[in-house]
């Protein structure tokens, strides 16, 4: 199993927001493995956006501060420079290759492409993304569900 982990946004949101339906499973997985996580600009946008959407929850402030702290130096989130155009092209190639077989969305394919580009284990809570990773023959783990 790869030592580099690319957790998609479903995992990262659940990690920072324990009230998420997959929060317990994700936190258990993270505690057992203590992985270093690839974190790129796509993650940053999507995770921040998703956490902002839970603002009505009492967990919002804690989730937001946990994310901002994790984005700082010395955390498990490791910034990974991304060639966005290259990532979009790789996602498009996956879409074309498995046309008619995918149930996940385009942003999901961008995350899968990011894991492939980073040579990382792809971790998700999304069954459709796990199915796409399986089709693309990408090492992956499905948490919760």
C-alpha angles and dihedrals in degrees: 000000000000118000090214113077128200106194113191121225093269088064097042094049090049090048093054097035109049092187089068113113089248096039098108095045093047094047091049091050092047093048092049094050107023091205128189106237130215107234121186138169092273090056092047093054097043098042093045091047093048093048090049088056091063093056091123090063121093087231093062098094093046092047093048094048092046090053094047090048092049090051088060126087121291096029131120091256108091117194111238118193111232132202095219095195090049090048092051090049092050090049090050090051090053090049092051094044094053099032111164093013100077126089096179127091132251095262088053089055090051089058091047090050089049091055091049092048091050093046087235139148105258113226123189144158090209116098092203091054091047088052090051090050090050091051090049090049090238122155105250147160126212114210122195114331 
